[in-house]
Amino acid sequence: MRLTVFLTDSCQDDKNAVYLALTAFECMSVSAPTPLTEKTIKQLFTRWREPLDRGENALIMAAPKMDRSYRIPEFIQFLGNGFDVLIVSFETYKIEDIDDWNRIVRIQQSSSKKKRCFLVSDAELLFQDRKHLLSGLASQYVQTKIPFLLFSETFPYRMLPQVFSQNRIFHALYGAEDVTKFISYLEDKFGTQVPASLQNRIVKRTGGHLWLVKEIVRHVAFRKSGDPFDHEDLWWKVGEVYGGFAMREQDVLTDLALQNPVKDEEAMVYLEKTGVVRDGHIAIGLIEDYIKKLLKKRTQLFVKNGSVSVGGVPIDAALSTREKQALVCILSGQGKTVSRDALGKAIWGDDGDFTDWALDQLVMRLRRKLARFGIPQNFVQTVKGKGYYAGS
C-alpha cells in the first residue's frame, strides 16, 4: 500500500520532521493495540470501506479528533494493499484555493494501478473555513473518479455538493462493552486498577466518549484522591467536547438539560444518530452537568498575569500563540474598537506581513475556541472595515 501524508511547507523543508511524522504514523498503524472490541472495529471499518470499493465518496460525521488519531491509521491497515491512500490535513497544509489542491495532487501522481482515494482527516475545517473549495473538489471527483473519505467532527448543515452526500455515516459514541475494554487497556497502560463499580459510573457519565473516559482513569491512576468526576482537568476537557458542538446543537442540549421542548428537529436527529442523545436524554452525563454549571454562573473571561482563564479555569493551552495575542489585544480595548492595523501589529509585529484574510481567519478560529468554554461566538464583535471589540 502506498501512503502519502500532506504536511506543512515548513515540515516539507525539514527532512527529519517528515521522517518522524511518517514513522510515527507507520508505528501507530502497525503496533498500537486496538482498545475496542474486534466486532466493533470490523463493523466500523467495513462501513467506511464499502463506499470506496464502489468508487463513491463518504462523509463520516461526529468522529472526535482524539479517536481519529487511532482509528484512521488502523483503518488504513484494514484496507490492506488494495489502495493508494492520500491523506490530506487542512490544519497542517496550506490549501487556500483549488489550484493549491491541484498542485499537490500533481506532485503525488502515481503510476500504480491500485485504487486511489483521498482521506481528509479534518473535513470540519473544509466546511468551516474553505467552503469555496467544495465545488472544485466535487468537479475533480466527477473527472477523476477518485473517491473522498471525509472525516468531520461536526455536521455540515449547509447544503453540500451532491457527490459528497452519497454516503453519510454517523460515528456514534461507543457502547458499554467497548468502554469496558478501553478501560482495561488504560489499566495496563497506566498500571492501575479501576473497581467494577467505578467502571459502571464511567460508562454512564461519559456516554462512551473515550477522551473523557481516559481523563477519568488517568485521575484514578495518578491523583489517587479526590472525585474523579469533578476536577479541573476533566471539566476543561468536557468544555472542549461541548464547544465542539455547533451552536444549534448546544441549544438542543440546553433544552434537554432544562427539560424544555426541543425546537430544532434537524439538530436533534443528528445528536440521536451519533448517540449523544438517547431516549430523549443527554447520554453524556458530564455534558449535562457542564451545561447546568454554565447556566448557574455566567461564564467570565479574565486575563491576569498573562494567563487567560474562563470561570477560573486556565485555557492558555487551548489557544495558539497568535490567538492568545489577538484576544489580549482585543480585551485591552476595554470595549472600544481595536483597529485591524493595531491588531495585526500586535500579532505579527510592526514589520509583520499579514493579509485581511489571515486576520479574519484568525479571529474566526479564536471565536470557535472561546465557544468551547461557553463564551458566545459574538463576544468578539466585528466593526466592518474598522476592527474588532469585546462585547459584554
ABEGO torsion letter per residue (X at the ends): XBBBBBBBAAAAABAAAAAAAAAAAAAAAAABBBABBAAAAAAAAAAAAAAAAAGBBBBBBGBBAAAAAAAAAAAAAAAEAABBBBBBBAAABBBABAAAAAAAAAAABBABABBBBBBBABAAAAAAAAAAAAAAAAAAAAAAGBBBBBBBABBBABBBBAAAAABBBBBBBBBAAAAAAAAAAAAAAAGBBBBAAAAAAAAAAAGGBAAAAAAAAAAAAAAGBEBAABBAAAAAAAAAAAAABBAAAAAAAAAAAAGBBBABAAAAAAAAAAGABBGGBBABAAAAAAAAAAAABBBBBBBBGGBBBBGGBBAAAABBAAAAAAAAAAAAAGGBBBBAAAAAAAAAEAABBBBAAAAAAAAAAAAAAAAAAGBBAAABBBBBGAEBBBBX
